[in-house]
Each structure stands twice: as C-alpha cells, then as structure tokens.
Amino acid sequence: MGFERIASEEIWQGHIGGVRIDTFRYEDGEEATREIVTHPGAVTVLPFDPPSRGVGGGHVWLVRQPREPVGEQALLELPAGKIDVEGEDLLETAKRELAEEIGMGARAWRHLVSFYNSPGLLSEENHLFLAEGLYEQSADSGEEERIEIVQLPVADLDATIPTLKDAKTLIGLLWLRSFVLGS
C-alpha cells in the first residue's frame, strides 16, 4: 500500500493556504493525481477550569464566531489558530492563540493529541493542547476577530456535545469527557 510522490505543482497560494496538484506512484505501478489543499497546520486549545473541591462547577472556555466558508453565523468552537509565526513552536502558538482569542494564559499545559481534519483533501495537521490554571492575560492579535467568549459549565458537556458541528471542538470535548474527567 506504499506510495511515493513523483510530481507536485503549486496551483495557487493564498494567505491561509494553497492548492497543489500531486501525482503519486503506488507499489503496484499505478499512478494517481490528487488535488491537495495545503495548510501550515493549527493548534487547538482546551481551556479548562476543573471543578473545585466542595464548590462544584468546572468550566470549559469556548468561542462563538462566524465561519463564512460553511455559512455559519455563530459556530461554537475551542480557541484555535494556524501555525503562522516563523520559529514559534506548537506550545508557543497555543499560548498565543489562547491569549488572543479569550484573553487568558495558563499555568499548566499538556499536549493531548494531533489529528488530521480531512486527510483526503487537506494537508492540515491540528495539535490539541489542554490548558489549566487559567489567568487573565491580554494580547493584541493584530486582526479584528468577531468573537464571543463562552464559559461552558462542565455539567452542560453532555447536552452541548451533540449540538456541535466543529470537528476540533468535538474531539477536544470528547477527549475531556473521556480521558480527563473519566466519565
């Protein structure tokens, strides 16, 4: 089932990504041409305030924002952003995105999982980080983002998960429920 790329042609390059036409040769000698949407990759942050002993609660911080490519006026998502600062590692990118999108920093960080969003078409790899020990931290994103910050009580996870359409947010909240909260 192995393959090798034998030709690649960049068709278009934009600010966020591009389009390439690649030709592959498989072990059996067959060749195939694929259209590939290129993307530098992204980080997603799962900002989590765990339940306090004796106080209950616990929250996940999300953002609600318009997503024009899919016609969504207000998509509920975890904070995220593309890897676009030269020399910045994944954790630094996650820290920057958390500050830019919800005005928070975190004392504890853990990489949870990396995944492809749509590997049949898109080269983007997404890296999910858990952020705990949250505190206020301002940052200027340099761009105008239309974002509403949403604090989701952990008690509302089960009711919210089926309403979500964003894959990275579904992965993050299901990961939280299954592996962090253990429910």
Summary of the structure (lengths in Angstrom):
residues: 183
radius of gyration: 18.7
end to end distance: 38.0
largest distance: 64.9
contacts: 504
relative contact order: 0.19
helix: 22%
strand: 48%
